[in-house]
Amino acid sequence: MTRILAGRSKRHQLLISLTLMMLLVFGASLFGILTRPYGFLAALWPANALLLGLMLRVPRLQHPAGWLLALLAYMAPDLLTGGEPLLAFALGLTNLVFVAAGALLYRLFSPDPPALATPASVLQLLLVCIAAAFFSMLSGMTLVRWCAPEWFASGLWHMAGFWFTSELVNGIVILPMMLTRAERRVSTGKAVSQDRLGHALPALALMVSVLMAVILNGPGSIGIPVPALLWCALHYSTRATVFFTAATSLVLMSTISGDLQGLEQSEASLDVIISARLGIALVALGPLTVACINSARNELLQRFEYLANHDHLTAVLDRGGFFARGQHLLGSANSARAPVAVMVLDIDHFKSVNDRYGHAAGDEVLRRFAQTIDATLRKNDVFGRTGGEEFAVILEGINRDSALGLAERMLSEVARQETPVAENQTLRVTVSIGLAWHAQAPLNELDNLLAEADRALYRAKAGGRNRVELAELA
């Protein structure tokens, strides 16, 4: 019964995915048809790159039904706007050639879903778009030429170049938006919110440069936004840079298409479009590469920072990281005149755990203990391992009763935790806690607070362990 329900659920999900895909491709194709400057090929055609991105992100869409529905979604807007059925079919197949070639090439590169995250992934994107555009062009030169020979009045080679650059630039501009994943970034706290103008300057510079490019509209105008795009790539995330690059490229392509609207299909006009599209595609690669390099560098720096400030066994802050983060929290509490609590925690009889069960069991006890304590804390509380089986916690903006209540809850949670130490054997440990609470956080006095909490810890140990002792500071 469970298998039947699971099978129905999968079919239901596939049906929903296919329906959404068909609607998106239909909408993108209709948009592309409405941008046709000459009444034949679209100036902007996002549908192919959109469909390729969807199939790469959701592999189950590469289903026979998915390809058939995509073909219908390509044909429907053409037929609704007065296109001939045979030509609509040929154009739909040609579009699918781009998508199929791109999906196959990405699968040859890696079986995993691709992501635009490294400089190598930008090169991979370029190679895939070049190859997919080439195969789509070959399909167009055969199928579409047979159905609509009048489209090739300006010459086979010019039309081939037009077709290739159209597919290439749309792929390079649209596909990155489908392949870019959200990044985990280190919060910079109050400094960013205070410098909103500085944070927005790259985007403002880009808007001004795009406006200048549209107004000047000369042969080299597509290069005007490049410095601002590179600034955005260095300042913002990869996802934001991809958006800015795509928006800039689409504006430039729309401007070029608008200038040529109503002109006859000629070698000269096609040369202008081919040259401009090729330039836009190459310009887009620069900020994408810089953004990926910057993202990879930031990720590496964050990883180094994590390794430098965290204990490798328990994954909480190490002594140096605890003091650095704790001193910052203490300064913030002092500025806000907020109360602060410092706890020192020591696992009871930990040496006997190592002696009796071995260091591997002791390591597991430390890991489980750290996880248990961390689960009781708030997001902004500072928790670290200060040495051996000793840990410390700093809490800002907490009253005395709440701090005592939290410490008592820590005692009970630790006492309930069972740690496997041998086959069919578990171990329970307890913890002693020394708590120092201050009604208003002192400035640069973390060492004193820890020393006072440590003296309270010794009283807890002397009083029988598995208990909390409080030291109030005036």
C-alpha positions, 0 to 999 in steps of 0.5 A, spaced: 500 500 500 505 504 501 509 503 495 502 504 491 501 511 495 509 513 493 508 511 486 502 516 486 505 521 489 511 521 484 506 521 478 503 527 481 509 531 482 511 529 475 505 532 473 505 538 477 512 539 474 511 538 467 505 543 467 509 548 470 514 547 465 509 547 459 506 554 462 513 557 463 516 555 456 509 557 453 510 564 456 517 565 454 516 563 447 510 568 447 514 573 449 520 572 444 515 572 439 512 579 441 520 581 440 521 579 433 523 585 429 523 583 422 517 578 423 521 572 423 526 570 428 526 573 435 530 579 438 530 576 445 528 568 446 529 566 453 525 560 452 531 555 450 535 557 456 529 557 461 527 550 459 535 547 459 535 550 466 529 547 468 531 540 466 538 541 469 535 543 476 529 538 475 532 532 472 525 528 472 523 533 467 527 530 462 521 525 461 518 523 454 512 526 456 516 533 458 519 533 451 513 532 448 509 538 452 515 542 451 514 542 443 507 543 444 509 549 448 513 552 443 508 551 437 502 554 441 504 561 441 506 561 434 500 558 432 496 563 436 499 569 433 498 566 426 504 562 424 504 556 419 503 549 423 509 546 419 514 552 420 512 552 428 513 545 428 520 546 425 522 551 429 519 547 435 524 542 434 530 546 433 529 549 439 529 542 442 535 541 439 538 547 443 536 544 450 537 537 448 544 538 446 545 542 452 543 537 457 547 532 454 553 536 454 552 538 461 551 530 463 557 528 460 561 534 464 558 531 470 552 527 472 550 532 478 546 538 477 550 543 474 551 550 478 555 556 476 559 557 482 567 557 480 571 560 474 571 553 471 563 553 471 563 559 467 568 556 462 563 550 462 557 554 461 560 558 455 562 551 451 555 548 452 552 554 449 557 554 443 555 547 442 548 547 443 547 554 439 551 550 433 547 544 433 541 549 433 543 553 428 544 546 423 537 544 425 535 551 423 539 551 416 535 545 414 528 544 417 527 551 417 530 553 411 526 548 408 519 550 411 521 558 410 526 559 404 524 566 404 527 567 411 534 566 408 534 572 403 540 575 405 544 569 404 545 562 408 551 565 412 549 571 414 542 567 417 547 562 420 551 567 424 544 571 426 541 564 428 548 562 432 549 568 436 542 569 438 542 562 441 549 563 444 547 570 447 540 568 450 544 562 453 549 566 456 545 571 459 539 567 461 542 560 463 546 563 469 540 565 472 537 558 472 544 555 475 546 560 480 545 557 487 544 561 494 550 563 497 552 562 505 555 569 507 558 571 513 553 577 516 557 583 517 552 586 522 551 593 524 556 596 519 552 594 513 546 597 515 549 603 517 553 604 510 547 602 505 549 608 500 556 605 500 552 598 499 548 601 493 553 605 489 555 599 485 548 598 483 547 605 482 553 606 477 551 600 473 544 604 472 548 610 470 552 606 465 547 603 462 543 609 461 549 612 458 550 606 453 542 607 451 543 614 450 550 614 446 548 607 442 554 607 438 559 601 436 562 601 443 557 603 447 556 595 449 562 596 453 560 602 457 557 598 463 563 593 463 567 597 469 560 597 473 559 590 472 565 588 475 564 593 481 558 589 482 561 582 481 566 584 486 561 587 491 555 583 491 554 575 491 554 571 484 546 571 484 546 578 484 551 579 479 548 574 475 541 578 475 545 585 474 549 582 468 542 579 465 538 585 466 544 589 462 545 585 457 537 584 455 537 592 455 542 592 450 539 587 446 532 591 446 536 597 444 539 594 438 533 591 436 529 597 437 533 601 433 533 596 427 525 595 428 522 596 421 528 595 417 529 591 411 532 584 412 539 585 409 546 583 410 548 590 413 543 590 418 544 582 420 551 584 421 550 589 426 546 584 430 551 579 429 556 583 432 552 586 437 550 580 440 557 577 440 559 583 443 554 582 449 555 575 450 563 576 451 561 582 455 557 578 460 562 572 461 567 577 464 563 579 471 560 572 471 567 570 472 569 575 476 563 573 481 565 566 481 572 567 483 570 572 488 565 567 491 570 562 491 575 566 495 570 568 500 568 561 501 575 559 502 576 565 507 570 563 511 572 556 511 579 558 514 576 563 519 571 557 521 577 552 522 581 558 525 576 559 530 572 552 532 574 546 535 575 540 530 572 535 535 565 539 538 564 544 532 563 549 537 568 555 538 575 554 540 578 558 546 581 563 541 574 564 537 570 564 544 574 570 547 574 574 540 566 573 539 565 574 547 569 580 547 565 583 542 558 581 545 560 584 551 562 590 548 555 590 545 552 589 551 556 594 555 553 599 549 546 597 550 547 597 558 544 590 558 545 585 563 550 579 561 551 572 564 557 568 563 557 560 565 563 556 566 561 548 565 565 542 566 563 535 565 563 531 572 568 525 572 570 526 565 577 523 566 574 516 569 570 516 562 577 516 558 580 511 563 574 506 563 572 507 556 577 510 552 578 516 549 574 515 543 568 514 548 570 520 551 570 524 544 563 522 543 561 524 550 564 531 548 561 531 542 554 529 545 555 534 550 556 540 546 550 538 541 546 538 547 548 545 550 548 548 543 541 546 542 538 550 549 542 556 547 539 562 543 542 564 536 546 570 538 549 566 545 556 565 544 558 558 546 565 555 546 570 550 548 575 553 553 579 547 554 579 539 555 572 538 558 571 545 560 566 549 556 563 557 557 557 561 555 556 568 554 549 571 554 547 578 553 540 581 555 538 576 560 536 577 567 538 573 573 532 568 574 532 566 566 540 565 566 539 560 572 533 557 569 537 556 563 543 553 567 538 548 570 535 546 564 542 545 561 543 540 567 537 536 566 538 536 559 545 533 560 543 528 565 538 525 560 543 524 554 545 517 553 552 516 549 553 509 546 560 508 549 561 500 547 556 495 544 549 495 547 552 500 553 551 507 554 553 512 559 550 518 562 554 524 565 553 530 569 555 537 569 557 542 574 556 550 572 558 556 575 554 562 573 556 570 573 551 575 572 552 582 571 546 587 571 550 591 566 555 589 562 562 591 564 567 594 559 573 589 557 572 585 563 571 578 560 577 575 564 574 577 570 567 575 569 570 568 567 574 568 573 568 569 577 564 564 574 570 559 575 570 560 582 563 559 582 564 552 578 569 550 584 563 551 589 559 547 585 564 541 584 565 542 592 558 542 593 557 535 590 557 536 582 551 536 578 549 543 580 549 550 579 552 556 583 551 563 582 556 569 583 552 576 582 557 582 581 555 589 583 
